[in-house]
């Protein structure tokens, strides 16, 4: 089975994440998309994150009606901070019959050369890249790598930061969130201060 791993802090998960995950499930040669909730990204401040299990619960709520999209807490059990290369090795060992690929935005591809052991990732895993609007110069060398597959997915410019800030300002951002995620956030008064 070909699994696309879509990593994120999902703080919170929003319709943009679902649009991309569903597009990859339907239009790339992947059988399932696992939305891997990252407990702590070494590049983000942990203080701004909701509890790991609250973010995982939002991913469950958002994906329960999408049979090809599954939430994953695999990184909760691994040493912190998480490095993708270690997560991939762990998954390959745990699920030897699955073939794991990465899903990432074009912005992440531009910094892939800074990732821990990125050459090992490229040697062993395909990477599916969705477009992002960016002012940074292209990394054409990586883009033409045989393991990199640029997918003509919709460009979605919604960010979790924008959603958190908007909730804090009392704005109605319901259309940007799956309905059950909005209810969960509203019920728990998340992001209001």
C-alpha contacts under 8 A as a table, 3 or more apart, distances in Angstrom:
res1	aa1	res2	aa2	distance
1	X	30	X	7.96
1	X	31	X	6.20
1	X	32	X	7.92
1	X	97	X	6.97
1	X	98	X	4.89
1	X	99	X	6.09
2	X	29	X	7.70
2	X	30	X	5.11
2	X	31	X	5.23
2	X	32	X	6.72
2	X	98	X	5.97
2	X	99	X	4.81
2	X	100	X	6.10
2	X	101	X	7.46
3	X	30	X	5.89
3	X	31	X	6.00
3	X	32	X	5.04
3	X	33	X	5.72
3	X	34	X	6.85
3	X	98	X	6.83
3	X	99	X	6.05
3	X	100	X	4.96
3	X	101	X	6.14
4	X	24	X	7.95
4	X	30	X	6.23
4	X	31	X	7.85
4	X	32	X	6.27
4	X	33	X	4.68
4	X	34	X	6.16
4	X	100	X	6.03
4	X	101	X	4.82
4	X	102	X	5.52
4	X	103	X	6.09
5	X	33	X	5.93
5	X	34	X	5.03
5	X	35	X	6.18
5	X	36	X	6.54
5	X	100	X	6.90
5	X	101	X	5.98
5	X	102	X	4.87
5	X	103	X	5.76
6	X	21	X	7.41
6	X	33	X	6.83
6	X	34	X	6.07
6	X	35	X	4.85
6	X	36	X	5.88
6	X	102	X	6.36
6	X	103	X	5.00
6	X	104	X	6.81
7	X	35	X	5.92
7	X	36	X	4.64
7	X	37	X	6.18
7	X	38	X	6.49
7	X	103	X	7.52
7	X	104	X	7.82
8	X	35	X	7.37
8	X	36	X	6.32
8	X	37	X	5.48
8	X	38	X	5.54
9	X	12	X	7.65
9	X	37	X	5.44
9	X	38	X	4.88
9	X	39	X	6.71
9	X	40	X	7.46
9	X	41	X	7.43
9	X	49	X	7.80
9	X	55	X	7.56
10	X	13	X	4.34
10	X	14	X	7.75
10	X	37	X	6.57
10	X	38	X	7.94
10	X	55	X	6.25
10	X	59	X	7.44
10	X	160	X	7.23
11	X	49	X	6.38
11	X	50	X	6.67
11	X	55	X	6.23
11	X	160	X	5.92
11	X	161	X	7.96
12	X	55	X	6.54
12	X	58	X	7.16
12	X	160	X	5.72
12	X	163	X	7.85
12	X	164	X	7.79
13	X	17	X	6.40
13	X	18	X	8.00
13	X	55	X	7.71
13	X	58	X	6.66
13	X	59	X	6.27
13	X	62	X	7.47
13	X	160	X	7.08
13	X	177	X	7.31
13	X	181	X	7.76
14	X	17	X	5.55
14	X	18	X	6.75
14	X	158	X	7.89
14	X	159	X	7.99
14	X	160	X	7.10
14	X	176	X	5.95
14	X	177	X	4.62
14	X	178	X	6.43
15	X	18	X	4.98
15	X	19	X	6.04
15	X	176	X	5.55
15	X	177	X	5.32
15	X	178	X	6.09
16	X	19	X	5.10
16	X	20	X	6.34
16	X	156	X	5.66
16	X	157	X	7.44
16	X	158	X	6.02
16	X	159	X	7.92
16	X	176	X	7.67
17	X	20	X	5.36
17	X	21	X	6.09
18	X	21	X	5.00
18	X	22	X	5.81
18	X	62	X	7.82
18	X	63	X	7.81
19	X	22	X	5.33
19	X	23	X	6.02
19	X	154	X	7.83
20	X	23	X	5.06
20	X	24	X	6.19
20	X	130	X	7.68
20	X	153	X	6.89
20	X	154	X	7.30
20	X	156	X	7.99
21	X	24	X	5.23
21	X	25	X	6.20
21	X	33	X	6.48
21	X	69	X	7.12
22	X	25	X	4.94
22	X	26	X	6.08
22	X	66	X	7.94
22	X	68	X	7.88
22	X	69	X	7.27
23	X	26	X	5.21
23	X	27	X	5.64
23	X	28	X	7.45
23	X	153	X	6.54
24	X	27	X	5.39
24	X	28	X	4.98
24	X	29	X	7.91
24	X	30	X	7.04
24	X	33	X	7.47
24	X	153	X	7.81
25	X	28	X	6.18
25	X	29	X	7.63
25	X	30	X	5.84
25	X	31	X	6.49
25	X	32	X	5.97
25	X	33	X	6.12
25	X	68	X	6.38
25	X	69	X	7.40
26	X	29	X	7.96
26	X	30	X	7.85
28	X	151	X	7.33
30	X	33	X	7.31
31	X	68	X	6.92
32	X	68	X	4.73
32	X	69	X	5.85
32	X	70	X	7.45
33	X	68	X	6.18
33	X	69	X	4.76
33	X	70	X	6.22
34	X	69	X	5.86
34	X	70	X	4.77
34	X	71	X	5.65
34	X	72	X	6.00
35	X	59	X	7.60
35	X	69	X	7.12
35	X	70	X	6.04
35	X	71	X	4.82
35	X	72	X	5.70
36	X	71	X	6.25
36	X	72	X	4.65
36	X	73	X	6.10
36	X	74	X	6.93
36	X	75	X	7.33
37	X	52	X	7.70
37	X	55	X	7.33
37	X	56	X	6.24
37	X	71	X	7.40
37	X	72	X	6.19
37	X	73	X	5.76
37	X	74	X	7.89
37	X	75	X	7.16
38	X	41	X	6.45
38	X	52	X	7.89
38	X	73	X	7.71
38	X	75	X	6.17
38	X	76	X	7.39
38	X	82	X	7.50
39	X	52	X	5.68
39	X	75	X	6.79
39	X	76	X	6.11
39	X	82	X	7.72
40	X	44	X	7.32
40	X	46	X	6.26
40	X	80	X	6.96
40	X	81	X	5.83
40	X	82	X	6.62
41	X	44	X	5.38
41	X	45	X	7.88
41	X	46	X	7.77
41	X	81	X	6.51
41	X	82	X	6.56
42	X	45	X	7.82
42	X	81	X	5.79
42	X	82	X	7.20
45	X	48	X	6.16
45	X	49	X	7.73
46	X	49	X	5.50
49	X	52	X	7.85
50	X	54	X	6.50
50	X	55	X	6.44
51	X	54	X	5.30
51	X	55	X	6.49
52	X	55	X	5.34
52	X	56	X	6.23
52	X	76	X	7.88
53	X	56	X	4.85
53	X	57	X	5.98
54	X	57	X	5.05
54	X	58	X	6.41
55	X	58	X	5.12
55	X	59	X	6.46
56	X	59	X	5.08
56	X	60	X	6.30
56	X	71	X	7.11
56	X	72	X	7.71
56	X	73	X	7.05
57	X	60	X	5.01
57	X	61	X	6.21
58	X	61	X	5.03
58	X	62	X	6.07
58	X	180	X	7.99
58	X	181	X	5.54
58	X	184	X	7.39
59	X	62	X	5.02
59	X	63	X	6.06
59	X	71	X	5.93
60	X	63	X	5.38
60	X	64	X	5.86
60	X	70	X	7.66
60	X	71	X	5.87
61	X	64	X	5.77
61	X	180	X	5.92
61	X	181	X	6.16
62	X	65	X	7.62
62	X	178	X	5.80
62	X	180	X	6.74
62	X	181	X	6.24
63	X	66	X	5.27
63	X	67	X	7.84
63	X	69	X	6.13
63	X	70	X	6.59
63	X	71	X	7.24
64	X	67	X	7.13
64	X	70	X	7.84
66	X	69	X	5.45
66	X	70	X	7.88
67	X	70	X	7.38
72	X	75	X	7.98
73	X	76	X	5.44
73	X	77	X	7.67
74	X	77	X	6.07
74	X	78	X	7.35
74	X	87	X	7.76
75	X	78	X	5.12
75	X	79	X	7.99
75	X	82	X	6.88
75	X	87	X	6.72
78	X	82	X	7.04
78	X	87	X	7.53
79	X	82	X	6.39
82	X	86	X	7.50
82	X	87	X	7.36
83	X	86	X	5.54
83	X	87	X	6.47
83	X	116	X	6.82
84	X	87	X	5.02
84	X	88	X	6.07
84	X	116	X	7.81
85	X	88	X	5.20
85	X	89	X	6.32
85	X	116	X	6.95
85	X	117	X	6.61
85	X	118	X	7.32
85	X	120	X	7.36
85	X	121	X	6.11
86	X	89	X	5.15
86	X	90	X	6.18
87	X	90	X	5.09
87	X	91	X	6.16
88	X	91	X	5.13
88	X	92	X	6.08
88	X	100	X	7.43
89	X	92	X	5.18
89	X	93	X	6.25
90	X	93	X	5.23
90	X	94	X	6.17
91	X	94	X	4.98
91	X	95	X	5.79
91	X	96	X	7.89
91	X	100	X	7.99
92	X	95	X	5.25
92	X	96	X	5.25
92	X	98	X	7.19
92	X	99	X	7.65
92	X	100	X	7.40
93	X	96	X	5.58
95	X	98	X	5.62
96	X	99	X	7.86
99	X	125	X	7.98
100	X	125	X	6.39
100	X	126	X	7.62
101	X	125	X	5.23
101	X	126	X	4.85
101	X	127	X	5.61
101	X	128	X	7.26
102	X	125	X	7.20
102	X	126	X	6.44
102	X	127	X	4.68
102	X	128	X	6.02
103	X	127	X	5.87
103	X	128	X	4.74
103	X	129	X	5.88
103	X	130	X	7.61
104	X	108	X	6.20
104	X	109	X	6.99
104	X	127	X	7.30
104	X	128	X	6.36
104	X	129	X	5.07
104	X	130	X	6.38
105	X	108	X	5.41
105	X	109	X	6.64
105	X	129	X	5.41
105	X	130	X	4.94
105	X	131	X	6.02
105	X	132	X	6.10
106	X	109	X	5.02
106	X	110	X	6.58
106	X	129	X	5.79
106	X	130	X	5.91
106	X	131	X	5.27
106	X	132	X	5.49
107	X	110	X	5.40
107	X	111	X	7.14
107	X	132	X	6.38
107	X	134	X	6.89
108	X	111	X	5.32
108	X	112	X	6.10
109	X	112	X	4.95
109	X	129	X	7.44
109	X	139	X	7.74
109	X	142	X	7.62
109	X	143	X	7.91
110	X	113	X	7.49
110	X	138	X	6.76
110	X	139	X	5.63
111	X	114	X	5.58
111	X	115	X	7.24
112	X	115	X	5.30
112	X	118	X	6.53
113	X	118	X	6.12
113	X	119	X	8.00
114	X	118	X	7.36
115	X	118	X	5.27
117	X	120	X	5.49
117	X	121	X	6.83
118	X	121	X	5.05
118	X	122	X	6.28
119	X	122	X	5.05
119	X	123	X	6.04
120	X	123	X	5.09
120	X	124	X	6.30
121	X	124	X	5.43
121	X	125	X	5.64
122	X	125	X	5.53
122	X	126	X	6.79
122	X	127	X	7.67
122	X	147	X	6.44
123	X	147	X	7.81
125	X	147	X	6.93
126	X	147	X	4.65
126	X	148	X	6.04
126	X	149	X	7.39
127	X	147	X	6.07
127	X	148	X	4.89
127	X	149	X	6.06
128	X	148	X	6.14
128	X	149	X	4.82
128	X	150	X	5.90
128	X	151	X	6.54
129	X	148	X	7.15
129	X	149	X	6.01
129	X	150	X	4.66
129	X	151	X	5.82
130	X	150	X	6.14
130	X	151	X	5.39
130	X	152	X	6.68
130	X	153	X	5.71
130	X	154	X	7.89
130	X	155	X	7.70
131	X	150	X	7.66
131	X	151	X	7.49
131	X	152	X	7.15
131	X	153	X	6.67
131	X	154	X	7.45
131	X	155	X	5.89
132	X	155	X	5.98
132	X	156	X	7.48
132	X	157	X	7.73
133	X	155	X	7.50
133	X	157	X	7.88
139	X	142	X	5.76
139	X	143	X	6.30
140	X	143	X	4.88
140	X	144	X	6.18
141	X	144	X	5.62
141	X	145	X	6.70
142	X	145	X	5.12
142	X	148	X	7.36
143	X	148	X	6.17
143	X	149	X	7.97
143	X	150	X	7.72
144	X	148	X	6.88
145	X	148	X	5.46
146	X	149	X	7.69
158	X	162	X	7.12
158	X	163	X	7.94
158	X	176	X	7.80
159	X	162	X	5.23
159	X	163	X	6.50
160	X	163	X	4.99
160	X	164	X	6.13
161	X	164	X	5.14
161	X	165	X	6.11
162	X	165	X	5.22
162	X	166	X	6.01
163	X	166	X	5.08
163	X	167	X	6.17
163	X	173	X	6.92
163	X	176	X	7.86
164	X	167	X	5.27
164	X	168	X	6.26
164	X	191	X	5.56
164	X	192	X	7.91
165	X	168	X	5.05
165	X	169	X	6.28
165	X	191	X	7.63
166	X	169	X	5.01
166	X	170	X	6.32
166	X	171	X	5.21
166	X	172	X	7.57
166	X	173	X	7.06
167	X	170	X	5.03
167	X	171	X	5.54
167	X	172	X	7.15
167	X	173	X	7.20
167	X	191	X	6.17
167	X	192	X	5.86
168	X	171	X	7.60
168	X	191	X	5.81
168	X	192	X	4.31
168	X	193	X	5.63
169	X	192	X	7.64
170	X	192	X	7.65
173	X	176	X	5.65
173	X	177	X	7.29
174	X	177	X	5.57
174	X	178	X	7.85
174	X	179	X	7.30
174	X	182	X	6.24
175	X	178	X	7.54
177	X	181	X	6.22
177	X	182	X	5.74
178	X	181	X	5.29
178	X	182	X	6.28
179	X	182	X	5.12
179	X	183	X	6.29
180	X	183	X	5.04
180	X	184	X	6.15
181	X	184	X	5.04
181	X	185	X	6.15
182	X	185	X	5.19
182	X	186	X	5.99
183	X	186	X	5.10
183	X	187	X	5.83
184	X	187	X	5.19
184	X	188	X	6.15
185	X	188	X	5.31
185	X	189	X	5.91
185	X	190	X	5.19
185	X	191	X	7.88
186	X	189	X	5.04
186	X	190	X	6.62
189	X	192	X	6.08
190	X	193	X	7.97
